[in-house]
Amino acid sequence: MGKTVAEKILSLASGKDAYAGDIVIARVDAAMAHDGTALLAIEAFNEMGGRSLWDPSKVVLVIDHVAPSATESFSKVHKAMREFACIHGANLYDAGSGICHQLMVESGLVYPGALVVGADSHTCTYGALGAFATGIGSTEMAAVFMSGKLWFRVPETLLVEVSGSLPPMILPKDVILKVVGMVGADGATYKAVEFCGPTVKAMSIDGRLTLCNMAVEMGAKTGIIEADKKVIDYLTSLGVKYGIELRSDEDAEFSGKISLDVSDLEPQVACPHSVDNVRPVSEVEGIEVNQVFLGSCTNGRLEDLRVAAEILRGKSVKRGVRMIVAPASRSIYLQALKEGLIEVFVRAGCIVCNPGCGPCAGAHQGILAPNEVCLSTSNRNFKGRMGSVDAEIYLASPATAAATALEGKITDPRRLLKS
């Protein structure tokens, strides 16, 4: 019987002929923890008698969730991370470097066929490069730090085939919101969600990262896309020349298949207070907002900034509305500066923050007050996610976000094509 990409990667990593449902002990190729999870991992590492990392070059610590620090308690966390990295030789990305998931993609530690774990649920993002990437707990991470191995139950795979040409102003974020709405918040629990089809192949690496990033919002263990020339070219630009292009076999067994034709897709919006509460923008247009956020590990990449900047160019954010922009990494920030995108945002009245998680983490930037409404390009809209439990969060694409910031209310960005 044939195998899925997920089965192939876990088979290679474990040295076992593994299929869905099997338990394997697999070799990890890279491991990451950030300032929301690293301290627990460090403490567990010490309690377990850890003396050294299995491979310091493959361990990454990132200060991104509350960066720069907003409180003394987080400053202590950051200090502990810096000291641990110094003592054990781990890679440290300090405050201002960017978001952990974007940095991992840029680091060269993620490549086709790799098994990557991170102490964050959105580690599944890296599947866009053909890796099996998944979030784990901090105690599990401590064990990985010591041994470089972890046990896994090989997941079943849900195939999501996307076809059709994306209409103007319809972005990969609209596609994944539509899929999450179709599958539901627990419709892919502990499954690998494999995205395929001509529309996915036509997407840029940035767009594919957006798809895989939100696989966990369906309960998935990981999101994954077969590596192709775009992935190889991207990795080559980073100086990465290893990895294997794995594909699911024609006779591989899938737990199910979803087909989506996006030819007539309209902008999608996830409404409070669940990511799978998805509606077309036409059903929520006109809802007034107080804040718009462009950024996060979902949509803080260069392609996202370009889309929003083009909409905002020469215009101003609606009076009384705050629009916050946070590039996903320092390299993206620098390229945005070079292209003049940052100037567009500033002239439009946006608040441009340092690279990092920003308002998405709900810890120190863009905190919402009771009864405020935010439209965000991030990946979660649970109660209290960005501040007050009495605030409301809508999720949408960078295009919808920019249009909403201009109008001060949720707006279909396609209307701008007619103006």
Secondary structure by P-SEA (a helix, b strand, c coil): ccccaaaaaaaaaacccccccccccccccccccccccaaaaaaaaaaaccccccccccbbbbcccccccccaaaaaaaaaaaaaaaaccccccccccccaaaaaaacccccccbbbbccccccccccccccccccccaaaaaaaacccbbbbcbbbbbbbbbbccccccccaaaaaaaaaaaacccccccbbbbbbccccccccaaaaaaaaaaccccccccccccccaaaaaaaaaacccccccccccccccccbbbbbbcccccbbbbcccccccccccccccccccccccccccccccaaaaaaaaaaaccccccccbbbbbbbccaaaaaaaaaaaaaaaaaaacccccccccccccccccccccccbbbbcccccccccccccccbbbbbbcaaaaaaaaaacccccccccccc
